[in-house]
Structure formats: structure tokens, C-alpha cells
Amino acid sequence: MADIRFDSKVAIVTGAGGGLGRQHALELARRGAKVLVNDLGGSMDGSGGSSEAAKNVVAEIKALGGEAIANGSSVTDDAGVELMIKDAMDAWGRIDILVANAGVLRDKSFSKMTIADFEFVLGVHLMGSVKPTKAVWEIMKAQNYGRIVVTTSSTGLYGNFGQTNYGAAKLSLVGFMNSLKIEGQKNNIHVNTISPVAATRMTENLMPPEILARLAPEYVTPGVVYLCSEDAPTGVILTAGAGAFAMARIFETEGVYLGEDGLSVEEVRDHWAQISDEAGQQHYFAGGEQGQKFFRKMAGG
């Protein structure tokens, strides 16, 4: 099969001044994409800011013979996001790919976490993905083509101590993807999610050096770049780390119909084994499929 190429495509990668975003931007450029490298250049907790990191990645891309521009906008700032899109459109006249990678951490146990810390992390991860996506959506619809990758986490999928804010933000992006994949179908816009395990500024203090060496960001990027390609699926949660790839899914058990007459708390308790029985569980593409199951059970099916 032919190599995956992006010669006529324009990509925006947020948080691309280092770590995962830098690798995504470099690989897209190596394969022919024109890349807008976005990075605020702030510290891990979101303070500060400079576009110097983005400029350095642009220099790397140009050294490879690629084409790129830097943008230092915050993904949470409406005017900044508008400028990001304007920069790409002024330079190349289209936007085919958005990789929403920018993120921050403010880890604390829930008892010690402030509401401000919770709202800030939610704002960067959720709204920092929603705002760029909203800004490119009509462009992609008009082109009848688009590939969007948002970034979730195992913390969002499964939980982690001290990361209630991060976990809530990251799982919210799965919900965002699940509806957007449906809305994008008729305009050939595919929306997917990557759940990476990688050695970056956000994980360097969480694991020993010998493990971090095997979790280089470049071992995640091939999965992200595939999700940016014309052949990409839609509505997928791809997990990746150390060269391993898997798919995460939400499943629902078949459950049991308890009827409406005499329904009680005790009925739920007494049928819990059937409610939670994994035999025959299914993954649904759209929420209406759950409703269809309940209607079938009401009808005796």
C-alpha cells in the first residue's frame, strides 16, 4: 500500500511547542502537510506564555524542507483562536486537519483543590478544544473534508488520584467527539480521540527515567497521524504508548426489563446480577441505540 501523505493538506496542531504536539507537527510536515504550530509557551500549570517554542518547531520543519508558521495564541482566548484560524487561512486558504493537543495540569487531591484550579484545567482542555474546533468547523464543512483529533487521557477513561479536574476535562472530550462524529458525517469530517501515554513535561515527575525513555512521544504520533489521514475512522478512542496501540470503548450491558408495576429500589437490588451481566454487552455509535433497546424491552424483546 502507498505511504500516507498530506501534500495538499493544511494542519493546525495546538500545544505543539514540545512533547507530543511537536512530534505530531513534525510528522505531519514530513509527510507533506503545511502546519500551523500553535503554542502559548506557558509553564505546565498554564502561567506565563511566549510563542518562542512554536517558532523553534517551525524552524525544525523548515530545516526538513517543510512549510510551517508559528502562532502563540491561547486556545482559551476567543480573539487568539480567531487569529490562529486567520493566520492559517491567510497563508494557505484552507484547513484540513486540527489536532487539539494543548493541555495543563494542576494536580491536587479533591479536598485540597480549589474551584479555580478545577475551572482552569477544564477550560484549557475542554474549551481549548471546543473553541478551535468551532472555528474550523464551517471551513471544513464548506470543503466537505476535515479531520479532527482531540486528546483524552487514561485519567478521564479510568481515573487517577489527584486529578479530578483533569479527568473530568479529559472524559468530557469523549462526549464532545461522540456527538461531533455524527454531525460531521455528511460533510466527510471525521472526529477521533487519542489517549496517549508519553514522557512529556506533564509526566516526567510521575515515572522513573528508564520507563520514560520507552514512552517517547514519537511512539504515540503514528496513531495520531493515521487519525488525521483520509482513511481515518470516526468516533474512535485510540490509546497509545511505547509503540503499543489499542481501542477504548464504552459498552452497555443488555440489562433487564423490570416493568412499571411494582417497580422499587428492592427490585433493582434483587436484579443487580442481571443488570450488570456483561454477556451480550454492546458498544453504541449513537445515543438513540440505547433508547431503541429500552423500547425493545418494553415490547417484550
LOPAKOL-65975 format. One record per atom (N, C-alpha, C): x, y, z; residue number from 1; atom name. Coordinates in pm, whole numbers, plus 50000, padded with zeros to 5 digits. Example, Ala and Ser with C-alpha at 12.3 -4.5 7.8 and 13.67 -1.06 7.14 Angstrom:
REM LOPAKOL-65975
  east north    up pos site
 51319 49431 50780   1    N
 51230 49550 50780   1   CA
 51320 49670 50780   1    C
 51285 49775 50708   2    N
 51367 49894 50714   2   CA
 51290 50003 50787   2    C
REM end
This chain:
REM LOPAKOL-65975
  east north    up pos site
 50084 49880 50000   1    N
 50000 50000 50000   1   CA
 50088 50125 50000   1    C
 50033 50232 49942   2    N
 50108 50357 49933   2   CA
 50123 50422 50071   2    C
 50231 50499 50086   3    N
 50251 50573 50210   3   CA
 50141 50676 50228   3    C
 50110 50707 50353   4    N
 50012 50811 50384   4   CA
 50079 50947 50367   4    C
 50019 51032 50286   5    N
 50075 51163 50257   5   CA
 49969 51272 50282   5    C
 50018 51394 50301   6    N
 49932 51509 50327   6   CA
 49974 51628 50241   6    C
 50015 51601 50118   7    N
 50077 51705 50035   7   CA
 49988 51824 50006   7    C
 49859 51805 49997   8    N
 49770 51917 49967   8   CA
 49695 51966 50091   8    C
 49737 51918 50208   9    N
 49660 51943 50330   9   CA
 49727 52047 50420   9    C
 49641 52116 50497  10    N
 49686 52215 50595  10   CA
 49642 52167 50733  10    C
 49736 52167 50827  11    N
 49708 52119 50961  11   CA
 49736 52225 51066  11    C
 49654 52228 51170  12    N
 49680 52308 51289  12   CA
 49702 52210 51404  12    C
 49812 52228 51476  13    N
 49839 52148 51594  13   CA
 49856 52242 51712  13    C
 49771 52229 51813  14    N
 49781 52316 51930  14   CA
 49872 52253 52035  14    C
 49935 52338 52115  15    N
 50029 52288 52214  15   CA
 50145 52216 52150  15    C
 50192 52268 52036  16    N
 50290 52197 51954  16   CA
 50433 52246 51974  16    C
 50458 52321 52080  17    N
 50593 52371 52104  17   CA
 50686 52267 52164  17    C
 50634 52155 52209  18    N
 50716 52050 52268  18   CA
 50635 51924 52285  18    C
 50700 51818 52334  19    N
 50630 51694 52367  19   CA
 50553 51633 52252  19    C
 50434 51589 52283  20    N
 50350 51522 52183  20   CA
 50316 51612 52065  20    C
 50276 51736 52095  21    N
 50236 51826 51987  21   CA
 50347 51852 51888  21    C
 50467 51869 51938  22    N
 50583 51889 51849  22   CA
 50601 51769 51756  22    C
 50594 51648 51811  23    N
 50609 51529 51728  23   CA
 50499 51518 51624  23    C
 50375 51549 51665  24    N
 50263 51545 51568  24   CA
 50289 51642 51453  24    C
 50330 51764 51487  25    N
 50354 51867 51386  25   CA
 50467 51825 51292  25    C
 50576 51773 51349  26    N
 50691 51733 51267  26   CA
 50654 51620 51171  26    C
 50579 51522 51220  27    N
 50546 51408 51134  27   CA
 50448 51447 51024  27    C
 50351 51531 51057  28    N
 50260 51580 50953  28   CA
 50337 51656 50846  28    C
 50434 51737 50890  29    N
 50514 51814 50794  29   CA
 50602 51722 50710  29    C
 50661 51621 50773  30    N
 50745 51526 50697  30   CA
 50666 51460 50586  30    C
 50536 51445 50608  31    N
 50452 51378 50510  31   CA
 50379 51476 50419  31    C
 50426 51600 50418  32    N
 50380 51695 50318  32   CA
 50281 51800 50362  32    C
 50230 51792 50485  33    N
 50132 51891 50530  33   CA
 50198 52026 50556  33    C
 50122 52130 50532  34    N
 50160 52263 50576  34   CA
 50105 52278 50718  34    C
 50187 52322 50812  35    N
 50149 52313 50953  35   CA
 50154 52449 51021  35    C
 50043 52485 51087  36    N
 50044 52596 51180  36   CA
 50076 52537 51317  36    C
 50189 52580 51373  37    N
 50236 52532 51502  37   CA
 50190 52631 51608  37    C
 50094 52589 51688  38    N
 50041 52676 51793  38   CA
 50099 52636 51928  38    C
 50147 52733 52002  39    N
 50189 52708 52139  39   CA
 50198 52839 52214  39    C
 50131 52843 52329  40    N
 50136 52963 52414  40   CA
 50271 52976 52481  40    C
 50340 52864 52499  41    N
 50471 52868 52561  41   CA
 50467 52885 52710  41    C
 50353 52859 52773  42    N
 50341 52876 52917  42   CA
 50403 52761 52992  42    C
 50406 52774 53125  43    N
 50454 52666 53210  43   CA
 50348 52557 53219  43    C
 50381 52448 53284  44    N
 50291 52333 53289  44   CA
 50157 52366 53354  44    C
 50157 52463 53447  45    N
 50031 52499 53513  45   CA
 49956 52609 53439  45    C
 50008 52649 53320  46    N
 49938 52745 53237  46   CA
 49979 52889 53258  46    C
 50073 52915 53347  47    N
 50116 53053 53369  47   CA
 50223 53092 53267  47    C
 50240 53223 53248  48    N
 50339 53271 53153  48   CA
 50292 53254 53011  48    C
 50384 53269 52915  49    N
 50345 53250 52776  49   CA
 50437 53319 52679  49    C
 50477 53249 52575  50    N
 50562 53303 52469  50   CA
 50549 53211 52351  50    C
 50559 53263 52232  51    N
 50549 53179 52112  51   CA
 50686 53130 52067  51    C
 50790 53150 52148  52    N
 50925 53108 52111  52   CA
 50932 52959 52083  52    C
 50862 52880 52166  53    N
 50861 52734 52146  53   CA
 50803 52698 52010  53    C
 50695 52765 51972  54    N
 50634 52739 51841  54   CA
 50729 52776 51728  54    C
 50799 52887 51744  55    N
 50895 52931 51641  55   CA
 51007 52830 51624  55    C
 51050 52769 51734  56    N
 51157 52669 51726  56   CA
 51112 52546 51646  56    C
 50988 52505 51666  57    N
 50938 52389 51590  57   CA
 50922 52425 51442  57    C
 50877 52547 51415  58    N
 50869 52592 51275  58   CA
 51007 52586 51210  58    C
 51109 52628 51282  59    N
 51245 52622 51229  59   CA
 51286 52478 51199  59    C
 51247 52385 51286  60    N
 51276 52244 51262  60   CA
 51208 52195 51134  60    C
 51083 52233 51117  61    N
 51008 52191 50998  61   CA
 51070 52248 50871  61    C
 51107 52372 50877  62    N
 51169 52435 50759  62   CA
 51304 52370 50727  62    C
 51376 52329 50831  63    N
 51503 52260 50810  63   CA
 51483 52126 50740  63    C
 51366 52068 50757  64    N
 51332 51943 50689  64   CA
 51282 51966 50547  64    C
 51268 52093 50509  65    N
 51216 52126 50377  65   CA
 51066 52146 50375  65    C
 51005 52152 50494  66    N
 50861 52168 50503  66   CA
 50818 52313 50513  66    C
 50688 52333 50521  67    N
 50630 52467 50527  67   CA
 50548 52479 50655  67    C
 50575 52583 50735  68    N
 50506 52600 50862  68   CA
 50509 52745 50906  68    C
 50413 52781 50991  69    N
 50411 52912 51055  69   CA
 50382 52892 51203  69    C
 50426 52989 51283  70    N
 50406 52982 51428  70   CA
 50290 53070 51470  70    C
 50223 53028 51577  71    N
 50116 53107 51635  71   CA
 50122 53090 51787  71    C
 50119 53202 51859  72    N
 50131 53197 52004  72   CA
 50002 53219 52079  72    C
 49888 53198 52015  73    N
 49759 53224 52078  73   CA
 49727 53123 52188  73    C
 49652 53169 52288  74    N
 49593 53080 52386  74   CA
 49470 53016 52326  74    C
 49455 52885 52346  75    N
 49340 52814 52290  75   CA
 49211 52846 52365  75    C
 49222 52915 52478  76    N
 49102 52953 52553  76   CA
 49056 53095 52523  76    C
 49135 53170 52447  77    N
 49106 53310 52418  77   CA
 49037 53322 52283  77    C
 48917 53378 52281  78    N
 48839 53385 52158  78   CA
 48914 53460 52048  78    C
 48970 53575 52082  79    N
 49043 53653 51983  79   CA
 49167 53579 51936  79    C
 49233 53511 52029  80    N
 49352 53434 51993  80   CA
 49320 53320 51899  80    C
 49211 53249 51925  81    N
 49171 53139 51837  81   CA
 49134 53194 51699  81    C
 49064 53307 51696  82    N
 49029 53370 51569  82   CA
 49155 53405 51490  82    C
 49258 53454 51560  83    N
 49384 53488 51493  83   CA
 49452 53362 51441  83    C
 49447 53254 51518  84    N
 49506 53128 51474  84   CA
 49448 53082 51341  84    C
 49316 53087 51332  85    N
 49248 53045 51210  85   CA
 49279 53141 51095  85    C
 49281 53269 51125  86    N
 49312 53369 51024  86   CA
 49453 53350 50970  86    C
 49547 53322 51059  87    N
 49685 53301 51016  87   CA
 49693 53185 50916  87    C
 49625 53075 50947  88    N
 49629 52959 50858  88   CA
 49559 52988 50725  88    C
 49444 53052 50731  89    N
 49369 53081 50609  89   CA
 49442 53184 50522  89    C
 49501 53284 50586  90    N
 49577 53384 50508  90   CA
 49697 53320 50439  90    C
 49759 53225 50506  91    N
 49879 53162 50450  91   CA
 49847 53060 50342  91    C
 49738 52982 50363  92    N
 49717 52867 50275  92   CA
 49575 52852 50221  92    C
 49480 52925 50273  93    N
 49346 52926 50216  93   CA
 49256 52810 50251  93    C
 49299 52721 50339  94    N
 49217 52608 50379  94   CA
 49272 52551 50509  94    C
 49190 52471 50577  95    N
 49233 52398 50697  95   CA
 49170 52260 50689  95    C
 49254 52157 50682  96    N
 49205 52021 50666  96   CA
 49210 51940 50795  96    C
 49303 51975 50882  97    N
 49332 51893 50999  97   CA
 49345 51982 51122  97    C
 49283 51941 51231  98    N
 49304 52005 51361  98   CA
 49340 51897 51462  98    C
 49456 51913 51524  99    N
 49494 51826 51635  99   CA
 49493 51913 51761  99    C
 49394 51892 51846 100    N
 49379 51969 51970 100   CA
 49456 51897 52080 100    C
 49577 51946 52103 101    N
 49670 51878 52192 101   CA
 49704 51957 52318 101    C
 49679 52088 52316 102    N
 49722 52174 52427 102   CA
 49660 52131 52559 102    C
 49740 52137 52667 103    N
 49687 52098 52797 103   CA
 49773 52148 52911 103    C
 49718 52141 53031 104    N
 49786 52182 53153 104   CA
 49751 52085 53265 104    C
 49826 52092 53373 105    N
 49796 52014 53493 105   CA
 49795 52106 53615 105    C
 49701 52081 53704 106    N
 49703 52142 53838 106   CA
 49656 52034 53935 106    C
 49744 51939 53960 107    N
 49708 51821 54037 107   CA
 49705 51849 54187 107    C
 49596 51805 54248 108    N
 49580 51806 54394 108   CA
 49467 51710 54427 108    C
 49468 51659 54549 109    N
 49353 51580 54590 109   CA
 49229 51669 54588 109    C
 49114 51610 54572 110    N
 48991 51689 54561 110   CA
 48968 51774 54685 110    C
 49009 51725 54802 111    N
 48993 51801 54926 111   CA
 49071 51932 54923 111    C
 49186 51928 54859 112    N
 49275 52046 54857 112   CA
 49260 52131 54731 112    C
 49191 52080 54633 113    N
 49179 52151 54506 113   CA
 49081 52267 54517 113    C
 49118 52381 54460 114    N
 49027 52495 54458 114   CA
 48935 52486 54336 114    C
 48824 52551 54344 115    N
 48734 52558 54228 115   CA
 48803 52629 54112 115    C
 48887 52726 54143 116    N
 48961 52796 54038 116   CA
 49052 52700 53962 116    C
 49119 52609 54034 117    N
 49204 52510 53969 117   CA
 49121 52416 53881 117    C
 49004 52381 53930 118    N
 48917 52291 53855 118   CA
 48871 52359 53726 118    C
 48823 52482 53738 119    N
 48771 52554 53623 119   CA
 48881 52584 53521 119    C
 49001 52613 53570 120    N
 49109 52646 53477 120   CA
 49147 52525 53391 120    C
 49163 52410 53454 121    N
 49200 52289 53380 121   CA
 49089 52248 53284 121    C
 48964 52257 53331 122    N
 48851 52226 53244 122   CA
 48849 52322 53125 122    C
 48877 52449 53150 123    N
 48876 52548 53044 123   CA
 48980 52521 52937 123    C
 49102 52486 52979 124    N
 49209 52463 52880 124   CA
 49181 52337 52799 124    C
 49147 52229 52866 125    N
 49131 52102 52794 125   CA
 49001 52095 52716 125    C
 48890 52131 52778 126    N
 48762 52122 52708 126   CA
 48741 52241 52615 126    C
 48732 52361 52671 127    N
 48705 52476 52585 127   CA
 48823 52507 52493 127    C
 48943 52469 52536 128    N
 49060 52485 52449 128   CA
 49061 52390 52332 128    C
 48974 52290 52334 129    N
 48950 52204 52218 129   CA
 48824 52247 52143 129    C
 48721 52286 52218 130    N
 48595 52327 52157 130   CA
 48613 52453 52071 130    C
 48684 52551 52123 131    N
 48695 52679 52051 131   CA
 48768 52666 51918 131    C
 48884 52601 51909 132    N
 48944 52581 51777 132   CA
 48859 52495 51685 132    C
 48792 52393 51742 133    N
 48706 52308 51660 133   CA
 48590 52389 51602 133    C
 48528 52470 51685 134    N
 48419 52556 51637 134   CA
 48468 52649 51528 134    C
 48591 52700 51543 135    N
 48645 52797 51447 135   CA
 48676 52734 51311 135    C
 48710 52603 51310 136    N
 48740 52539 51181 136   CA
 48621 52465 51123 136    C
 48513 52450 51200 137    N
 48403 52363 51160 137   CA
 48339 52406 51028 137    C
 48304 52532 51016 138    N
 48237 52578 50893 138   CA
 48332 52573 50774 138    C
 48461 52595 50798 139    N
 48560 52583 50690 139   CA
 48563 52439 50639 139    C
 48567 52344 50731 140    N
 48569 52204 50691 140   CA
 48440 52161 50624 140    C
 48327 52212 50671 141    N
 48200 52181 50607 141   CA
 48198 52231 50463 141    C
 48246 52352 50443 142    N
 48249 52410 50307 142   CA
 48341 52331 50215 142    C
 48449 52279 50269 143    N
 48543 52197 50191 143   CA
 48491 52056 50170 143    C
 48391 52017 50249 144    N
 48342 51879 50253 144   CA
 48455 51784 50291 144    C
 48538 51832 50382 145    N
 48651 51749 50428 145   CA
 48708 51806 50556 145    C
 48736 51718 50650 146    N
 48805 51759 50772 146   CA
 48841 51640 50857 146    C
 48951 51653 50928 147    N
 48994 51550 51023 147   CA
 49031 51621 51153 147    C
 48964 51583 51262 148    N
 48984 51646 51392 148   CA
 49022 51538 51493 148    C
 49129 51563 51568 149    N
 49172 51472 51674 149   CA
 49180 51551 51803 149    C
 49103 51510 51903 150    N
 49111 51570 52036 150   CA
 49183 51471 52128 150    C
 49229 51522 52241 151    N
 49317 51442 52327 151   CA
 49251 51412 52461 151    C
 49227 51285 52486 152    N
 49174 51242 52616 152   CA
 49288 51183 52697 152    C
 49257 51106 52799 153    N
 49359 51050 52887 153   CA
 49303 50928 52960 153    C
 49394 50842 53002 154    N
 49351 50728 53085 154   CA
 49289 50776 53216 154    C
 49329 50895 53262 155    N
 49266 50951 53381 155   CA
 49119 50978 53356 155    C
 49087 51031 53240 156    N
 48947 51053 53206 156   CA
 48871 50925 53187 156    C
 48935 50826 53126 157    N
 48868 50700 53098 157   CA
 48852 50614 53223 157    C
 48954 50618 53312 158    N
 48956 50522 53422 158   CA
 48983 50583 53560 158    C
 49033 50707 53565 159    N
 49056 50773 53693 159   CA
 49200 50769 53739 159    C
 49236 50864 53826 160    N
 49369 50870 53884 160   CA
 49364 50963 54005 160    C
 49433 50926 54110 161    N
 49431 51007 54232 161   CA
 49487 51147 54205 161    C
 49421 51248 54258 162    N
 49470 51384 54249 162   CA
 49441 51454 54118 162    C
 49357 51395 54036 163    N
 49332 51453 53903 163   CA
 49183 51459 53869 163    C
 49100 51495 53966 164    N
 48957 51506 53936 164   CA
 48930 51612 53830 164    C
 49003 51723 53833 165    N
 48983 51828 53733 165   CA
 49026 51780 53595 165    C
 49143 51720 53588 166    N
 49198 51670 53462 166   CA
 49112 51557 53406 166    C
 49070 51465 53495 167    N
 48987 51354 53450 167   CA
 48853 51399 53396 167    C
 48790 51494 53465 168    N
 48661 51545 53418 168   CA
 48676 51613 53282 168    C
 48784 51689 53268 169    N
 48808 51759 53141 169   CA
 48833 51660 53028 169    C
 48913 51559 53056 170    N
 48951 51466 52951 170   CA
 48836 51376 52906 170    C
 48753 51330 53001 171    N
 48641 51247 52958 171   CA
 48535 51332 52887 171    C
 48525 51459 52921 172    N
 48429 51546 52852 172   CA
 48458 51552 52703 172    C
 48585 51536 52666 173    N
 48620 51541 52523 173   CA
 48571 51417 52449 173    C
 48555 51306 52518 174    N
 48496 51188 52455 174   CA
 48350 51216 52423 174    C
 48278 51278 52517 175    N
 48140 51317 52490 175   CA
 48129 51416 52376 175    C
 48221 51510 52371 176    N
 48227 51608 52262 176   CA
 48245 51536 52128 176    C
 48341 51444 52122 177    N
 48365 51368 52000 177   CA
 48242 51287 51960 177    C
 48176 51225 52057 178    N
 48068 51132 52024 178   CA
 47953 51199 51950 178    C
 47923 51324 51983 179    N
 47818 51394 51910 179   CA
 47872 51456 51781 179    C
 47994 51506 51788 180    N
 48052 51572 51671 180   CA
 48074 51475 51556 180    C
 48107 51350 51588 181    N
 48128 51250 51481 181   CA
 48000 51232 51400 181    C
 47884 51242 51467 182    N
 47755 51226 51399 182   CA
 47725 51347 51313 182    C
 47747 51466 51368 183    N
 47720 51589 51294 183   CA
 47813 51605 51174 183    C
 47933 51548 51181 184    N
 48030 51566 51074 184   CA
 48018 51467 50960 184    C
 47937 51363 50978 185    N
 47934 51255 50879 185   CA
 47900 51301 50738 185    C
 47797 51385 50725 186    N
 47750 51420 50591 186   CA
 47848 51511 50518 186    C
 47943 51570 50591 187    N
 48042 51658 50528 187   CA
 48182 51599 50530 187    C
 48191 51466 50547 188    N
 48321 51399 50544 188   CA
 48418 51457 50646 188    C
 48366 51490 50764 189    N
 48450 51536 50875 189   CA
 48456 51423 50977 189    C
 48574 51369 50996 190    N
 48593 51260 51091 190   CA
 48653 51315 51219 190    C
 48599 51272 51331 191    N
 48643 51322 51462 191   CA
 48681 51204 51549 191    C
 48803 51206 51600 192    N
 48854 51096 51682 192   CA
 48925 51149 51805 192    C
 48960 51058 51895 193    N
 49024 51093 52020 193   CA
 49147 51007 52041 193    C
 49256 51068 52084 194    N
 49377 50994 52120 194   CA
 49394 50998 52271 194    C
 49428 50884 52328 195    N
 49458 50874 52471 195   CA
 49603 50829 52484 195    C
 49696 50925 52498 196    N
 49838 50891 52493 196   CA
 49899 50863 52631 196    C
 49999 50776 52632 197    N
 50087 50761 52746 197   CA
 50226 50794 52694 197    C
 50282 50906 52740 198    N
 50408 50952 52684 198   CA
 50487 51031 52786 198    C
 50617 51034 52766 199    N
 50707 51113 52851 199   CA
 50709 51257 52801 199    C
 50643 51344 52875 200    N
 50640 51486 52842 200   CA
 50659 51564 52970 200    C
 50654 51697 52961 201    N
 50662 51779 53082 201   CA
 50553 51741 53182 201    C
 50440 51695 53132 202    N
 50328 51665 53219 202   CA
 50342 51530 53290 202    C
 50437 51446 53245 203    N
 50451 51314 53307 203   CA
 50591 51286 53360 203    C
 50686 51378 53339 204    N
 50825 51349 53372 204   CA
 50849 51322 53520 204    C
 50763 51374 53607 205    N
 50782 51352 53750 205   CA
 50701 51234 53804 205    C
 50633 51164 53715 206    N
 50542 51057 53758 206   CA
 50601 50917 53739 206    C
 50713 50906 53662 207    N
 50766 50774 53630 207   CA
 50918 50776 53635 207    C
 50982 50660 53657 208    N
 51128 50653 53659 208   CA
 51187 50675 53520 208    C
 51313 50723 53512 209    N
 51375 50756 53383 209   CA
 51377 50642 53282 209    C
 51400 50518 53330 210    N
 51409 50406 53235 210   CA
 51274 50377 53168 210    C
 51166 50406 53239 211    N
 51033 50390 53179 211   CA
 51003 50506 53086 211    C
 51038 50626 53129 212    N
 51014 50744 53045 212   CA
 51084 50731 52910 212    C
 51202 50670 52910 213    N
 51277 50656 52784 213   CA
 51201 50571 52683 213    C
 51120 50479 52732 214    N
 51043 50392 52642 214   CA
 50908 50452 52605 214    C
 50876 50566 52666 215    N
 50748 50632 52641 215   CA
 50767 50763 52565 215    C
 50859 50761 52473 216    N
 50886 50882 52394 216   CA
 50762 50922 52315 216    C
 50737 51054 52301 217    N
 50619 51099 52226 217   CA
 50610 51045 52084 217    C
 50725 51021 52021 218    N
 50721 50973 51883 218   CA
 50659 50834 51870 218    C
 50641 50765 51982 219    N
 50577 50633 51976 219   CA
 50425 50644 51982 219    C
 50373 50764 52004 220    N
 50229 50790 52000 220   CA
 50189 50849 51866 220    C
 50276 50933 51811 221    N
 50243 51013 51693 221   CA
 50193 50934 51572 221    C
 50246 50814 51541 222    N
 50192 50743 51424 222   CA
 50041 50719 51432 222    C
 49991 50693 51552 223    N
 49846 50675 51567 223   CA
 49770 50803 51542 223    C
 49822 50915 51593 224    N
 49757 51045 51572 224   CA
 49755 51080 51423 224    C
 49867 51060 51357 225    N
 49877 51096 51215 225   CA
 49785 51007 51132 225    C
 49771 50881 51168 226    N
 49673 50797 51099 226   CA
 49532 50853 51115 226    C
 49497 50899 51235 227    N
 49365 50956 51257 227   CA
 49344 51087 51181 227    C
 49452 51147 51133 228    N
 49444 51268 51051 228   CA
 49431 51237 50903 228    C
 49444 51111 50865 229    N
 49451 51075 50724 229   CA
 49313 51059 50661 229    C
 49311 51051 50529 230    N
 49185 51034 50456 230   CA
 49117 50904 50493 230    C
 49195 50801 50528 231    N
 49139 50669 50560 231   CA
 49099 50655 50706 231    C
 49107 50762 50783 232    N
 49079 50753 50926 232   CA
 48936 50709 50954 232    C
 48916 50634 51062 233    N
 48779 50604 51107 233   CA
 48718 50730 51167 233    C
 48603 50717 51228 234    N
 48546 50830 51302 234   CA
 48482 50778 51431 234    C
 48493 50859 51537 235    N
 48434 50822 51664 235   CA
 48512 50721 51744 235    C
 48644 50717 51724 236    N
 48729 50617 51788 236   CA
 48809 50680 51901 236    C
 48826 50606 52011 237    N
 48921 50642 52116 237   CA
 49042 50551 52098 237    C
 49151 50605 52044 238    N
 49273 50528 52024 238   CA
 49367 50552 52142 238    C
 49407 50444 52207 239    N
 49504 50456 52315 239   CA
 49641 50418 52261 239    C
 49746 50487 52310 240    N
 49878 50466 52251 240   CA
 49988 50497 52352 240    C
 50095 50418 52345 241    N
 50211 50443 52429 241   CA
 50316 50337 52406 241    C
 50444 50378 52398 242    N
 50557 50286 52384 242   CA
 50547 50197 52261 242    C
 50479 50245 52156 243    N
 50463 50167 52035 243   CA
 50347 50070 52038 243    C
 50269 50071 52146 244    N
 50150 49985 52157 244   CA
 50026 50068 52129 244    C
 49928 50010 52063 245    N
 49805 50079 52028 245   CA
 49685 49989 52058 245    C
 49580 50050 52108 246    N
 49457 49976 52138 246   CA
 49338 50072 52124 246    C
 49220 50017 52126 247    N
 49099 50099 52118 247   CA
 49020 50088 52248 247    C
 48984 50201 52306 248    N
 48897 50203 52424 248   CA
 48754 50228 52377 248    C
 48660 50162 52445 249    N
 48519 50179 52408 249   CA
 48431 50180 52531 249    C
 48318 50246 52519 250    N
 48216 50242 52623 250   CA
 48115 50134 52585 250    C
 48092 50040 52676 251    N
 47998 49932 52650 251   CA
 47879 49943 52745 251    C
 47765 49892 52700 252    N
 47646 49886 52784 252   CA
 47594 49744 52787 252    C
 47562 49696 52908 253    N
 47509 49560 52920 253   CA
 47368 49554 52863 253    C
 47325 49432 52835 254    N
 47190 49412 52784 254   CA
 47087 49451 52890 254    C
 47116 49421 53016 255    N
 47026 49462 53124 255   CA
 46900 49378 53132 255    C
 46806 49427 53207 256    N
 46683 49352 53228 256   CA
 46566 49450 53238 256    C
 46451 49409 53186 257    N
 46329 49491 53196 257   CA
 46253 49449 53321 257    C
 46234 49542 53413 258    N
 46166 49512 53539 258   CA
 46020 49552 53538 258    C
 45976 49615 53433 259    N
 45836 49655 53425 259   CA
 45809 49781 53505 259    C
 45685 49828 53496 260    N
 45647 49952 53562 260   CA
 45563 49928 53687 260    C
 45487 49820 53688 261    N
 45403 49789 53804 261   CA
 45489 49731 53916 261    C
 45481 49792 54032 262    N
 45553 49742 54148 262   CA
 45703 49767 54144 262    C
 45749 49853 54054 263    N
 45891 49883 54044 263   CA
 45938 49950 54173 263    C
 46052 49902 54226 264    N
 46101 49955 54354 264   CA
 46252 49951 54358 264    C
 46306 50014 54459 265    N
 46450 50008 54482 265   CA
 46494 49864 54502 265    C
 46414 49787 54574 266    N
 46448 49648 54602 266   CA
 46454 49564 54474 266    C
 46366 49596 54379 267    N
 46369 49525 54251 267   CA
 46503 49546 54180 267    C
 46553 49670 54183 268    N
 46684 49697 54124 268   CA
 46792 49618 54196 268    C
 46789 49621 54331 269    N
 46887 49546 54411 269   CA
 46882 49396 54378 269    C
 46763 49340 54372 270    N
 46747 49196 54357 270   CA
 46783 49148 54217 270    C
 46785 49238 54120 271    N
 46819 49201 53982 271   CA
 46955 49255 53940 271    C
 47036 49295 54039 272    N
 47164 49359 54005 272   CA
 47254 49268 53923 272    C
 47252 49139 53950 273    N
 47337 49046 53873 273   CA
 47301 49049 53726 273    C
 47171 49057 53693 274    N
 47129 49065 53553 274   CA
 47160 49201 53492 274    C
 47141 49305 53570 275    N
 47169 49441 53521 275   CA
 47316 49455 53482 275    C
 47403 49395 53563 276    N
 47547 49412 53543 276   CA
 47612 49300 53463 276    C
 47535 49203 53419 277    N
 47588 49089 53343 277   CA
 47650 49137 53211 277    C
 47778 49108 53189 278    N
 47848 49156 53071 278   CA
 47818 49075 52944 278    C
 47755 48963 52958 279    N
 47724 48880 52841 279   CA
 47632 48958 52747 279    C
 47672 48968 52622 280    N
 47591 49037 52523 280   CA
 47601 49189 52527 280    C
 47694 49243 52605 281    N
 47707 49389 52610 281   CA
 47744 49444 52473 281    C
 47708 49571 52449 282    N
 47729 49631 52317 282   CA
 47788 49770 52327 282    C
 47857 49808 52220 283    N
 47905 49945 52202 283   CA
 47810 50014 52106 283    C
 47759 50129 52143 284    N
 47665 50203 52058 284   CA
 47737 50318 51988 284    C
 47701 50342 51863 285    N
 47758 50454 51788 285   CA
 47687 50584 51823 285    C
 47559 50574 51855 286    N
 47480 50694 51886 286   CA
 47386 50665 52002 286    C
 47350 50771 52075 287    N
 47269 50755 52195 287   CA
 47132 50694 52170 287    C
 47077 50715 52049 288    N
 46946 50662 52018 288   CA
 46939 50510 52023 288    C
 47055 50445 52006 289    N
 47057 50299 52010 289   CA
 47023 50248 52149 289    C
 47061 50322 52252 290    N
 47022 50284 52389 290   CA
 46870 50290 52405 290    C
 46811 50397 52355 291    N
 46667 50411 52361 291   CA
 46596 50300 52287 291    C
 46650 50261 52172 292    N
 46590 50153 52095 292   CA
 46588 50023 52174 292    C
 46694 50000 52249 293    N
 46699 49879 52333 293   CA
 46589 49882 52438 293    C
 46573 49996 52504 294    N
 46470 50006 52607 294   CA
 46330 49988 52548 294    C
 46308 50044 52428 295    N
 46178 50026 52362 295   CA
 46156 49880 52327 295    C
 46264 49812 52284 296    N
 46252 49668 52253 296   CA
 46215 49589 52377 296    C
 46276 49624 52490 297    N
 46247 49551 52612 297   CA
 46103 49579 52660 297    C
 46058 49702 52642 298    N
 45921 49735 52677 298   CA
 45821 49651 52598 298    C
 45862 49621 52473 299    N
 45774 49544 52385 299   CA
 45788 49393 52406 299    C
 45874 49356 52502 300    N
 45890 49214 52534 300   CA
 46004 49149 52463 300    C
 46088 49229 52394 301    N
 46201 49171 52321 301   CA
 46323 49151 52406 301    C
REM end
